[in-house]
Amino acid sequence: MEGNFGWNKQIEFGMKIALCVYGELRTFDHPRLRELWNKNLVEPLNPDVFVSVWDHRGCSNYSRIAGYDTSKAGERISKARVEEIYKPKGIEIHNYDKWFGSISEIRRKSIQSIFVASSICEYFNLQTVIRLKAEQEKITGTARYFFPILSV
């Protein structure tokens, strides 16, 4: 078995990997994670990256357990910083409060449930990042991504 799951065969045919980053960024600029990102994804796959995220840094229980600095939770995410790290072909950074205010009252009430909140918010960014990928395919004139890798 090939080390990169046979992806190099698809790359030989002019296809690329689409790495879609969406959701709430948390530890995206941690030096160790950036090193792993480059070593395990960027260098071997040379993907085109597409990003759709909220404009604030998130925090999870895993971040706390793993010992990451969680004092940055809630700080605004800079588009320039995201572009520096991911070098995306397409990027959208959304203000959560503005998005939340734009949806219907029924959806707002359903979002108050933690289980629904995560899925609706995640779906919005997933839908956006897939649109960004499709727009790039239109620019190139071909459907050139054989395997979109999705990452949150």
Residue frames as a rotation matrix with the C-alpha (Angstrom) as fourth column:
MET 1
0.579 0.815 0.000 0.00
0.815 -0.579 0.000 0.00
0.000 0.000 -1.000 0.00
GLU 2
-0.130 -0.621 0.773 1.29
0.555 -0.691 -0.462 3.42
0.821 0.369 0.435 -0.89
GLY 3
-0.698 -0.310 -0.646 2.11
0.716 -0.262 -0.648 5.78
0.032 -0.914 0.404 1.95
ASN 4
-0.882 0.386 -0.270 -0.40
-0.317 -0.910 -0.267 8.40
-0.349 -0.149 0.925 0.87
PHE 5
-0.197 0.877 0.438 -3.36
0.026 0.451 -0.892 6.06
-0.980 -0.165 -0.112 0.22
GLY 6
-0.227 0.057 0.972 -2.85
0.896 0.404 0.185 6.11
-0.383 0.913 -0.143 -3.55
TRP 7
0.616 0.517 -0.595 -3.47
0.314 -0.853 -0.417 9.84
-0.723 0.070 -0.688 -3.81
ASN 8
-0.305 -0.801 -0.515 -0.36
-0.283 -0.440 0.852 10.29
-0.909 0.405 -0.093 -5.92
LYS 9
-0.646 0.153 0.748 -2.10
0.681 0.558 0.474 8.33
-0.345 0.815 -0.465 -8.72
GLN 10
0.475 0.876 0.085 -4.88
0.847 -0.429 -0.316 10.91
-0.240 0.222 -0.945 -8.80
ILE 11
0.437 -0.389 -0.811 -2.37
-0.060 -0.912 0.405 13.76
-0.897 -0.128 -0.422 -8.70
GLU 12
-0.642 -0.681 0.353 -0.69
0.256 0.244 0.935 12.25
-0.723 0.691 0.017 -11.79
PHE 13
-0.300 0.628 0.718 -3.97
0.952 0.153 0.265 12.84
0.056 0.763 -0.644 -13.64
GLY 14
-0.681 -0.072 0.729 -3.99
0.240 -0.962 0.129 16.55
0.692 0.263 0.672 -12.79
MET 15
0.488 0.872 -0.024 -6.32
0.267 -0.123 0.956 16.28
0.831 -0.473 -0.293 -9.83
LYS 16
-0.567 -0.641 0.518 -5.67
-0.269 -0.450 -0.851 17.93
0.779 -0.622 0.083 -6.49
ILE 17
-0.384 0.388 -0.838 -6.61
0.878 0.434 -0.202 17.38
0.286 -0.813 -0.507 -2.89
ALA 18
-0.043 0.430 0.902 -9.06
-0.149 -0.895 0.419 19.89
0.988 -0.116 0.103 -1.42
LEU 19
-0.599 -0.168 -0.783 -8.47
0.733 0.278 -0.621 20.43
0.322 -0.946 -0.043 2.28
CYS 20
-0.005 0.742 0.670 -11.56
0.107 -0.666 0.738 22.14
0.994 0.075 -0.077 3.69
VAL 21
-0.808 -0.282 -0.517 -11.17
0.553 -0.059 -0.831 23.81
0.204 -0.958 0.204 7.09
TYR 22
-0.226 0.804 0.550 -14.40
-0.077 -0.577 0.813 24.95
0.971 0.141 0.193 8.66
GLY 23
0.412 0.518 -0.750 -16.00
0.710 0.333 0.620 25.73
0.571 -0.788 -0.230 11.98
GLU 24
0.966 -0.067 0.249 -14.40
-0.216 -0.736 0.641 27.30
0.141 -0.673 -0.726 15.02
LEU 25
0.220 -0.961 -0.167 -10.63
0.067 0.185 -0.980 27.68
0.973 0.204 0.105 15.05
ARG 26
0.992 0.106 -0.068 -9.08
0.064 0.036 0.997 26.88
0.108 -0.994 0.029 18.40
THR 27
0.479 -0.877 0.036 -5.42
0.031 0.058 0.998 25.91
-0.877 -0.477 0.054 18.30
PHE 28
0.912 0.005 0.410 -4.75
0.402 0.186 -0.897 26.59
-0.080 0.983 0.168 14.62
ASP 29
0.660 -0.687 0.303 -1.69
-0.330 -0.628 -0.705 28.74
0.675 0.365 -0.642 15.30
HIS 30
0.785 -0.416 0.460 -0.06
-0.346 0.323 0.881 26.52
-0.515 -0.850 0.109 17.91
PRO 31
0.061 -0.853 -0.518 3.55
-0.980 -0.149 0.130 25.95
-0.188 0.499 -0.846 16.76
ARG 32
-0.690 -0.338 0.641 3.45
-0.318 0.936 0.152 22.15
-0.651 -0.099 -0.753 17.22
LEU 33
0.201 0.845 0.496 0.15
0.320 0.422 -0.848 21.79
-0.926 0.329 -0.186 15.40
ARG 34
0.698 -0.030 -0.715 1.43
-0.593 -0.583 -0.555 23.95
-0.401 0.812 -0.425 12.54
GLU 35
-0.397 -0.915 -0.070 4.48
-0.855 0.342 0.389 21.70
-0.332 0.215 -0.918 12.30
LEU 36
-0.558 0.263 0.787 2.28
0.129 0.965 -0.230 18.58
-0.820 -0.027 -0.572 12.16
TRP 37
0.567 0.789 -0.237 -0.07
-0.030 -0.268 -0.963 20.26
-0.823 0.553 -0.128 9.66
ASN 38
0.396 -0.494 -0.774 2.83
-0.893 -0.402 -0.201 20.95
-0.212 0.771 -0.600 7.30
LYS 39
-0.620 -0.750 0.230 4.56
-0.700 0.661 0.271 17.59
-0.355 0.007 -0.935 7.78
ASN 40
-0.676 0.364 0.640 1.48
0.202 0.928 -0.314 15.38
-0.709 -0.083 -0.701 7.43
LEU 41
0.378 0.901 0.215 -0.79
0.540 -0.025 -0.841 17.28
-0.752 0.434 -0.496 5.07
VAL 42
0.751 -0.005 -0.660 0.78
-0.364 -0.838 -0.407 20.18
-0.551 0.546 -0.631 3.21
GLU 43
-0.198 -0.946 -0.257 4.14
-0.805 0.008 0.593 18.67
-0.559 0.324 -0.763 2.26
PRO 44
-0.739 -0.172 0.651 2.99
0.102 0.927 0.361 15.21
-0.665 0.334 -0.668 1.11
LEU 45
-0.065 0.855 0.514 -0.33
0.823 0.337 -0.457 16.24
-0.564 0.393 -0.726 -0.48
ASN 46
-0.950 -0.306 -0.068 0.17
0.237 -0.841 0.486 19.82
-0.206 0.445 0.871 -1.65
PRO 47
-0.207 0.967 0.147 -3.57
0.962 0.228 -0.150 20.48
-0.178 0.111 -0.978 -1.19
ASP 48
-0.572 0.264 0.777 -5.60
0.059 -0.931 0.360 23.50
0.818 0.252 0.517 -2.14
VAL 49
-0.748 0.241 -0.619 -7.02
0.656 0.126 -0.744 24.81
-0.101 -0.962 -0.252 1.12
PHE 50
-0.293 0.751 0.592 -10.47
0.095 -0.593 0.799 26.35
0.951 0.290 0.102 1.59
VAL 51
-0.862 -0.123 -0.491 -11.51
0.497 -0.017 -0.868 28.00
0.098 -0.992 0.076 4.86
SER 52
-0.082 0.832 0.548 -14.88
-0.120 -0.554 0.824 29.02
0.989 0.001 0.145 6.33
VAL 53
-0.434 -0.202 -0.878 -14.67
0.799 0.363 -0.479 29.82
0.416 -0.909 0.004 10.04
TRP 54
0.754 0.631 -0.183 -16.09
0.624 -0.600 0.500 32.05
0.206 -0.491 -0.846 12.75
ASP 55
0.327 -0.626 0.708 -14.25
0.058 -0.734 -0.677 35.26
0.943 0.263 -0.204 13.54
HIS 56
0.437 -0.214 0.874 -13.51
-0.882 -0.292 0.369 34.31
0.176 -0.932 -0.317 17.15
ARG 57
-0.570 -0.697 -0.434 -11.19
-0.510 0.715 -0.478 31.73
0.644 -0.051 -0.763 18.67
GLY 58
0.583 0.802 -0.127 -12.95
-0.457 0.453 0.765 28.83
0.672 -0.388 0.631 20.30
CYS 59
-0.539 -0.675 0.504 -11.99
-0.824 0.299 -0.481 26.57
0.174 -0.674 -0.718 23.15
SER 60
0.394 0.647 -0.653 -12.84
-0.417 0.759 0.500 22.95
0.819 0.076 0.569 23.84
ASN 61
0.858 -0.078 0.508 -12.38
-0.448 0.369 0.814 20.60
-0.250 -0.926 0.281 26.76
TYR 62
0.762 -0.617 0.196 -9.76
0.647 0.711 -0.277 18.80
0.031 0.338 0.941 24.70
SER 63
0.357 -0.637 0.683 -7.79
0.105 -0.700 -0.707 22.05
0.928 0.324 -0.183 24.36
ARG 64
0.522 -0.102 0.847 -7.73
-0.799 -0.405 0.444 22.37
0.298 -0.908 -0.293 28.13
ILE 65
0.905 -0.133 0.403 -6.81
-0.082 0.878 0.472 18.71
-0.417 -0.460 0.784 28.70
ALA 66
0.663 -0.667 0.340 -4.04
0.690 0.369 -0.623 18.87
0.290 0.648 0.705 26.08
GLY 67
0.141 -0.635 -0.760 -2.54
0.801 -0.379 0.465 21.86
-0.583 -0.674 0.455 27.87
TYR 68
-0.284 -0.199 0.938 -3.08
0.816 -0.564 0.127 24.46
0.504 0.801 0.322 25.16
ASP 69
-0.945 -0.069 -0.319 -3.32
0.227 -0.842 -0.489 28.10
-0.235 -0.534 0.812 26.16
THR 70
-0.239 0.944 0.226 -7.06
0.943 0.170 0.285 28.63
0.231 0.281 -0.932 26.51
SER 71
-0.236 0.115 -0.965 -6.72
0.545 -0.807 -0.230 32.25
-0.805 -0.580 0.128 27.64
LYS 72
-0.934 -0.170 -0.313 -7.09
-0.153 -0.603 0.783 33.28
-0.322 0.779 0.538 23.99
ALA 73
-0.529 0.806 0.265 -10.64
0.847 0.519 0.110 31.88
-0.049 0.283 -0.958 23.75
GLY 74
0.445 0.827 -0.343 -13.00
0.737 -0.556 -0.384 34.50
-0.508 -0.081 -0.857 22.41
GLU 75
-0.225 -0.566 -0.793 -10.34
-0.052 -0.806 0.590 36.68
-0.973 0.174 0.151 20.78
ARG 76
0.708 0.511 -0.488 -10.98
-0.448 -0.210 -0.869 37.79
-0.547 0.834 0.080 17.21
ILE 77
0.197 -0.579 0.792 -9.45
0.634 0.691 0.347 35.74
-0.748 0.434 0.503 14.41
SER 78
0.027 -0.303 -0.953 -7.48
-0.495 -0.832 0.251 37.80
-0.869 0.465 -0.172 11.92
LYS 79
0.944 0.322 0.068 -8.03
-0.079 0.424 -0.902 36.99
-0.319 0.847 0.426 8.24
ALA 80
0.481 -0.842 -0.244 -4.37
-0.765 -0.266 -0.587 37.86
0.429 0.469 -0.772 7.61
ARG 81
-0.280 -0.584 0.762 -3.27
-0.884 0.467 0.033 35.32
-0.375 -0.664 -0.646 10.26
VAL 82
0.408 0.509 0.758 -5.48
-0.135 0.855 -0.501 32.58
-0.903 0.103 0.418 8.81
GLU 83
0.970 -0.073 -0.231 -4.15
-0.232 -0.010 -0.973 33.33
0.068 0.997 -0.026 5.31
GLU 84
0.133 -0.986 0.100 -0.57
-0.971 -0.149 -0.186 33.24
0.198 -0.072 -0.977 6.60
ILE 85
-0.315 -0.242 0.918 -1.06
-0.643 0.766 -0.019 29.80
-0.698 -0.596 -0.397 8.16
TYR 86
0.173 0.533 0.828 -3.34
0.170 0.812 -0.558 28.07
-0.970 0.237 0.050 5.64
LYS 87
-0.753 -0.428 -0.499 -2.58
-0.338 -0.400 0.852 29.95
-0.564 0.811 0.156 2.39
PRO 88
-0.161 0.802 0.575 -6.13
0.369 0.590 -0.718 29.24
-0.915 0.096 -0.391 1.19
LYS 89
-0.859 0.031 0.512 -7.47
0.504 -0.133 0.854 29.41
0.094 0.991 0.098 -2.34
GLY 90
-0.111 0.871 0.479 -10.77
0.072 -0.473 0.878 30.56
0.991 0.132 -0.010 -0.85
ILE 91
-0.773 -0.178 -0.608 -11.59
0.604 0.084 -0.792 32.02
0.193 -0.980 0.043 2.55
GLU 92
0.038 0.758 0.651 -14.57
-0.087 -0.646 0.758 33.44
0.995 -0.086 0.041 4.40
ILE 93
-0.841 -0.226 -0.492 -14.52
0.477 0.119 -0.871 34.49
0.255 -0.967 0.008 8.04
HIS 94
-0.077 0.957 0.281 -17.97
0.288 -0.249 0.925 35.05
0.955 0.152 -0.256 9.55
ASN 95
-0.782 -0.029 0.623 -19.16
-0.530 -0.495 -0.689 36.99
0.328 -0.869 0.371 12.57
TYR 96
-0.811 0.448 -0.375 -21.20
0.512 0.855 -0.085 34.54
0.283 -0.261 -0.923 14.64
ASP 97
-0.548 0.625 -0.556 -23.39
0.362 -0.423 -0.831 37.20
-0.754 -0.656 0.005 16.29
LYS 98
-0.495 0.342 -0.799 -24.30
-0.742 -0.644 0.184 38.74
-0.451 0.684 0.573 12.93
TRP 99
-0.784 0.191 -0.591 -25.05
-0.289 0.731 0.619 35.29
0.550 0.656 -0.517 11.45
PHE 100
-0.784 0.485 -0.388 -27.10
0.618 0.551 -0.561 34.31
-0.058 -0.679 -0.731 14.50
GLY 101
-0.475 0.598 -0.645 -29.13
-0.034 -0.745 -0.666 37.54
-0.879 -0.295 0.374 14.20
SER 102
-0.594 0.188 -0.782 -29.82
-0.789 -0.323 0.522 36.86
-0.154 0.928 0.340 10.52
ILE 103
-0.900 0.261 -0.349 -31.50
0.113 0.914 0.390 33.49
0.420 0.312 -0.852 10.96
SER 104
-0.078 0.986 0.149 -35.17
-0.159 -0.160 0.974 32.95
0.984 0.052 0.169 11.70
GLU 105
-0.078 0.153 0.985 -36.59
-0.967 -0.252 -0.037 33.05
0.243 -0.955 0.168 15.23
ILE 106
0.899 0.438 0.024 -37.49
-0.435 0.882 0.183 29.36
0.059 -0.175 0.983 15.00
ARG 107
0.507 -0.788 -0.348 -33.89
0.328 0.550 -0.768 28.43
0.797 0.275 0.537 14.19
ARG 108
-0.269 -0.611 0.744 -32.59
-0.499 -0.573 -0.650 30.73
0.824 -0.546 -0.151 16.94
LYS 109
0.375 0.484 0.791 -34.75
-0.927 0.193 0.322 28.95
0.003 -0.854 0.521 19.50
SER 110
0.982 -0.010 -0.190 -33.58
-0.011 0.994 -0.110 25.55
0.190 0.110 0.976 18.29
ILE 111
0.200 -0.979 0.039 -29.95
0.036 -0.033 -0.999 26.67
0.979 0.201 0.029 18.49
GLN 112
0.167 -0.107 0.980 -30.36
-0.902 -0.417 0.109 27.20
0.398 -0.902 -0.166 22.21
SER 113
0.938 0.030 0.346 -30.12
-0.163 0.918 0.362 23.43
-0.307 -0.396 0.866 22.53
ILE 114
0.135 -0.989 -0.067 -26.41
-0.657 -0.140 0.741 22.59
-0.742 -0.056 -0.668 22.60
PHE 115
-0.233 -0.214 0.949 -26.88
0.357 0.888 0.288 19.55
-0.905 0.406 -0.130 20.38
VAL 116
0.617 0.524 0.587 -28.67
0.744 -0.146 -0.652 21.47
-0.256 0.839 -0.480 17.65
ALA 117
0.816 -0.316 -0.483 -26.43
-0.276 -0.949 0.154 24.53
-0.507 0.007 -0.862 17.96
SER 118
-0.160 -0.969 0.187 -23.33
-0.262 0.225 0.938 22.65
-0.952 0.101 -0.290 17.01
SER 119
-0.275 0.049 0.960 -24.85
0.718 0.674 0.171 21.00
-0.639 0.737 -0.220 13.96
ILE 120
0.769 0.599 0.223 -26.54
0.600 -0.557 -0.574 24.10
-0.220 0.575 -0.788 12.50
CYS 121
0.686 -0.585 -0.433 -23.44
-0.457 -0.809 0.369 26.25
-0.566 -0.055 -0.823 12.95
GLU 122
-0.300 -0.821 0.486 -21.21
-0.092 0.532 0.842 23.52
-0.949 0.208 -0.236 11.59
TYR 123
0.113 0.429 0.896 -23.47
0.842 0.438 -0.316 22.96
-0.528 0.790 -0.312 8.59
PHE 124
0.929 0.224 -0.295 -23.37
0.083 -0.901 -0.426 26.67
-0.361 0.371 -0.856 7.71
ASN 125
0.254 -0.919 -0.300 -19.56
-0.722 -0.387 0.573 26.67
-0.643 0.071 -0.762 7.54
LEU 126
-0.363 -0.325 0.873 -19.42
0.232 0.876 0.423 23.29
-0.902 0.356 -0.243 5.81
GLN 127
0.535 0.654 0.535 -21.83
0.721 -0.024 -0.692 24.52
-0.440 0.756 -0.485 3.13
THR 128
0.871 -0.230 -0.433 -19.75
-0.316 -0.939 -0.138 27.68
-0.375 0.257 -0.891 2.70
VAL 129
-0.096 -0.992 0.081 -16.41
-0.560 0.121 0.820 25.89
-0.823 0.034 -0.567 2.37
ILE 130
-0.197 0.101 0.975 -17.85
0.610 0.792 0.041 23.49
-0.768 0.602 -0.218 -0.21
ARG 131
0.859 0.503 0.098 -19.13
0.415 -0.570 -0.710 26.51
-0.301 0.650 -0.698 -2.18
LEU 132
0.524 -0.743 -0.416 -15.64
-0.621 -0.667 0.411 28.06
-0.583 0.043 -0.811 -2.07
LYS 133
-0.399 -0.643 0.654 -14.20
-0.034 0.723 0.690 24.82
-0.916 0.254 -0.310 -3.46
ALA 134
0.204 0.581 0.788 -16.81
0.813 0.347 -0.467 24.75
-0.545 0.736 -0.402 -6.23
GLU 135
0.914 0.089 -0.397 -16.04
-0.073 -0.924 -0.376 28.37
-0.400 0.372 -0.837 -7.14
GLN 136
-0.020 -0.991 -0.133 -12.37
-0.621 -0.092 0.778 27.46
-0.783 0.098 -0.614 -7.56
GLU 137
-0.356 -0.044 0.934 -13.36
0.470 0.855 0.219 24.57
-0.808 0.517 -0.284 -9.81
LYS 138
0.717 0.651 0.248 -15.33
0.574 -0.350 -0.741 27.02
-0.396 0.673 -0.624 -11.98
ILE 139
0.620 -0.567 -0.543 -12.31
-0.530 -0.812 0.244 29.30
-0.579 0.137 -0.804 -12.22
THR 140
-0.444 -0.867 0.227 -10.13
-0.450 0.435 0.780 26.43
-0.775 0.243 -0.583 -13.44
GLY 141
-0.106 0.504 -0.857 -12.87
-0.993 -0.009 0.118 25.11
0.052 0.864 0.501 -15.73
THR 142
-0.217 0.024 -0.976 -12.74
-0.217 0.973 0.073 21.57
0.952 0.228 -0.206 -14.40
ALA 143
0.848 0.370 0.380 -13.82
-0.481 0.236 0.844 19.54
0.223 -0.899 0.378 -11.42
ARG 144
0.204 -0.922 -0.329 -10.28
-0.391 0.231 -0.891 18.96
0.897 0.311 -0.313 -10.31
TYR 145
-0.439 -0.350 0.828 -10.66
-0.895 0.081 -0.440 17.81
0.086 -0.933 -0.349 -6.72
PHE 146
-0.234 0.329 -0.915 -11.07
-0.258 0.886 0.385 14.09
0.937 0.326 -0.123 -6.40
PHE 147
0.056 0.204 -0.977 -11.09
0.777 0.605 0.171 13.89
0.627 -0.769 -0.125 -2.61
PRO 148
0.116 -0.021 0.993 -12.04
-0.361 -0.932 0.022 16.75
0.925 -0.361 -0.116 -0.38
ILE 149
-0.419 -0.271 -0.867 -10.61
0.728 0.471 -0.498 16.29
0.543 -0.840 0.000 3.10
LEU 150
0.394 0.629 0.670 -12.80
-0.002 -0.728 0.685 18.02
0.919 -0.271 -0.285 5.64
SER 151
-0.481 -0.628 -0.612 -11.36
0.698 0.148 -0.700 19.33
0.531 -0.764 0.367 8.87
VAL 152
0.608 0.646 0.462 -12.92
0.168 -0.673 0.720 21.12
0.776 -0.361 -0.518 11.82
